Amino acid sequence: MGFRKKNKSPPVLSHEFVIQNHADMVSCLAMIILLGLMFEVTAKFAIMFITVQYNVTQVLDEKSEPVNLYQYGPKDVATVFFYLLIAVILHALIQEYILDKMNRRLHLSKTKHSKFNESGQLAAFYLFSFIWGCSILTAEDFATNPTFLWEGYPHTHMVFQVKFFYICQIAYWLHALPELYFQKVRKEDIPRQLYYICLYVVHITGAYVLNLHRLGLVLLVPHYLVELLFHASRLFYFSDENKQKGFTLWALLFVIARLLTLTLSVLTFGFGLPRTENQGFSLAEGNFNVLTVSDFSVFTFSK
């Protein structure tokens, strides 16, 4: 496919070879999985990687039509892996056709070059995720009815968009780990990036596995808006150091978003969940409504 222009070919399977050709290699692996759909023997395995699993048909009442909802399970690991590959490919496309061209025009230093690439990738992801998350919130009752965050817990069923959103979110943040190697991130920047990547993985996976996907989604959307503003402001700053007004707005929205996060977390875990009918811990029922999990969730979501 040739995502990157290469002046000379490094030794096969060397570090430089893998770094230069990682997008092509990942594309081939994704293509092999897709080709598995063409043969009956492999189709049942390939479909597990590509489509969302564990659908359940539910009838709300006698007058309404059956609704397809989804649960989570171990097969989701395969789905996350496939979309992790897609995330690597998209990362390479954005880097090659957008960020590298902008970098050549701006003539940035090595330090700014690295930060520009990081902010460019994250700004694109935050913008896409924010728009997608808003579309889900407007279609559901998550935002208009706060009690929806805890009523009927455990929330073991999800609509397709919610489950696919979480699958893609987990896949993206997991893909960021090998990208530290593929993008040759400087050693001094690795601890900082590794810290926030792991926080995202723990937060999003925790909300997904603990059946707190409603709260997780409500908290992610404003958080992504704040992060989008920060990285967009940093991109403008790198293009012109006089453009710093975006950081002032970001600082204000950051405080508001943190207060909103803390308020909703305390309201859900301190007021809502302790008053629901289903108390206790049960893996079979997907019920994690115990004090230990609540304390951990408050700490995680407030980060």
KABEL-V35836 format. One record per backbone hydrogen bond with DSSP energy under -0.5 kcal/mol. CO is the residue of the C=O (numbers start at 1). NH is the residue of the N-H. E is the energy in kcal/mol with one decimal. If there is no record, write none. Layout:
CO	NH	E
CO	NH	E
This chain:
5	7	-0.5
8	10	-0.5
11	14	-1.9
14	18	-2.4
15	19	-2.4
16	20	-2.5
17	21	-2.0
18	22	-0.8
21	25	-2.4
22	26	-2.6
23	27	-2.2
24	28	-2.0
25	29	-1.8
26	30	-2.5
27	31	-2.3
28	32	-2.1
29	33	-1.8
30	34	-2.1
31	35	-2.6
32	36	-1.2
34	37	-1.6
35	38	-1.8
36	39	-0.9
39	43	-2.0
40	44	-0.7
42	45	-0.8
42	46	-2.7
43	47	-2.8
45	49	-0.7
46	49	-1.0
46	50	-1.5
47	51	-2.3
54	71	-2.2
56	58	-0.5
56	69	-3.3
58	60	-0.6
58	67	-3.3
67	58	-3.0
67	69	-0.7
69	56	-3.8
70	158	-2.3
73	76	-1.7
74	77	-1.7
75	78	-0.8
75	79	-1.3
76	80	-2.8
77	81	-2.1
78	82	-2.0
79	83	-2.2
80	84	-1.7
81	85	-1.7
82	86	-1.7
83	87	-2.0
84	88	-1.9
85	89	-2.0
86	90	-2.6
87	91	-2.4
88	92	-2.0
89	93	-2.1
90	94	-2.6
91	95	-2.2
92	96	-2.7
93	97	-2.7
94	98	-1.4
94	99	-2.3
95	100	-2.5
98	102	-2.0
99	103	-2.6
100	104	-1.8
101	105	-1.1
102	106	-1.9
103	107	-2.0
103	108	-0.6
109	113	-3.0
110	114	-2.0
111	115	-1.8
112	116	-2.8
113	117	-2.1
114	118	-2.1
115	119	-2.6
116	120	-2.5
117	121	-2.3
118	122	-2.3
119	123	-2.7
120	124	-1.7
121	125	-2.0
122	126	-3.3
123	127	-2.3
124	128	-2.0
125	129	-2.8
126	130	-2.7
127	131	-2.1
128	132	-2.4
129	133	-3.1
130	134	-2.5
131	135	-2.0
132	136	-1.6
133	137	-2.4
134	138	-2.3
135	139	-1.1
136	140	-1.6
137	143	-0.5
141	145	-1.5
145	148	-1.9
146	149	-2.0
147	150	-1.3
147	151	-2.7
150	153	-1.8
154	156	-1.6
158	70	-2.8
159	163	-2.1
160	164	-2.9
161	165	-2.0
162	166	-2.1
163	167	-2.5
164	168	-2.4
165	169	-2.2
166	170	-2.7
167	171	-2.2
168	172	-2.4
169	173	-2.1
170	174	-2.0
171	175	-2.1
172	176	-1.1
174	177	-1.3
174	178	-0.7
175	179	-1.4
176	180	-0.7
177	180	-1.1
178	181	-1.1
178	182	-2.5
179	183	-2.7
180	185	-1.9
181	184	-1.2
186	189	-1.4
186	190	-1.1
187	191	-0.7
189	193	-2.2
190	194	-3.2
191	195	-1.9
192	196	-1.8
193	197	-2.2
194	198	-2.2
195	199	-1.9
196	200	-2.0
197	201	-2.4
198	202	-2.7
199	203	-2.6
200	204	-2.8
201	205	-2.2
202	206	-2.2
203	207	-2.2
204	208	-1.9
205	209	-3.0
206	210	-2.5
207	212	-2.6
208	211	-0.8
211	155	-0.9
212	216	-2.6
213	217	-2.0
214	218	-2.1
215	219	-2.2
216	220	-2.0
217	221	-1.8
218	222	-0.8
219	223	-1.3
220	224	-3.0
221	225	-1.7
222	226	-2.0
223	227	-2.3
224	228	-2.6
225	229	-2.0
226	230	-2.0
227	231	-2.4
228	232	-2.3
229	233	-2.3
230	234	-2.1
231	235	-1.9
232	236	-2.1
233	237	-2.2
234	238	-2.1
235	239	-1.4
236	240	-2.0
240	243	-2.1
242	244	-1.4
244	247	-0.9
244	248	-0.7
245	248	-0.6
245	249	-1.6
246	250	-2.3
247	251	-2.3
248	252	-1.6
249	253	-2.5
250	254	-2.6
251	255	-1.4
252	256	-1.8
253	257	-2.9
254	258	-2.2
255	259	-2.2
256	260	-2.3
257	261	-2.5
258	262	-2.5
259	263	-2.4
260	264	-2.6
261	265	-2.2
262	266	-2.5
263	267	-2.5
264	268	-2.3
265	269	-2.9
266	270	-2.4
266	271	-0.7
267	271	-0.9
267	272	-2.6
268	273	-3.2
272	275	-1.3
273	276	-1.5
277	279	-1.1
280	289	-1.0
282	286	-0.9
282	287	-2.3
286	288	-0.6
287	282	-3.1
288	290	-2.0
289	280	-2.0
290	294	-2.2
291	295	-2.7
292	296	-2.2
293	297	-2.6
294	298	-2.6
295	299	-2.1
296	300	-2.4
297	301	-3.2
298	302	-1.6
300	303	-1.4
